[in-house]
């Protein structure tokens, strides 16, 4: 089966600009996560969706970050306006169901904010 | 809060030798533990997980991990390292307290296998 797809793979913007990332999950995967991975660190969860509903967005900087999954399939993550410290890899992961299912990750989007 | 610690930033091993990448965890209840590998410019790839049962878990690419409850450890092992195993390895624990099943990751250990 096809894996988690993300685009773009790389993005360079100036601070205060806006940017959006897209994620297409593995078919049938109801749960979708967005993680932020800063260089030298492990991924940190930003937001979790169950179908099209938000389950956990406690670590999402809501003043500048937003995410949606309108039809319970594709998802977009937006940053507006970007700051220098937002430079990171943004990873999308999906999981079929709950319980002990495994999360599968996409290749990520590397964002550089100048 | 749930957490994992990976005490080594880097592990160096010669090809053909056994390798161990260490991970210790802290959870309030039963731990669900995972290992992922990340190659340059790639996302994380699932290697193996421990949920319950046998303490020795076998995973992809010849890797295995041993769950030790008394030492709260979940070390990743491979009997014979390959140069192609060189990558960044992450241990993760499922945060059961939130009920939302998110993964909490360690800081990663870079494995360097020399020819």
Interface residues (C-beta under 8 A of the other chain):
Chain A: X4 X6 X31 X33 X40 X41 X42 X43 X44 X45 X48 X55 X56 X91 X93 X95 X98 X99 X100 X102 X103 X104 X105 X106 X107 X108 X110
Chain B: X32 X34 X36 X41 X42 X43 X44 X45 X46 X49 X51 X90 X92 X94 X98 X100 X101 X102 X103 X105 X106 X107 X108
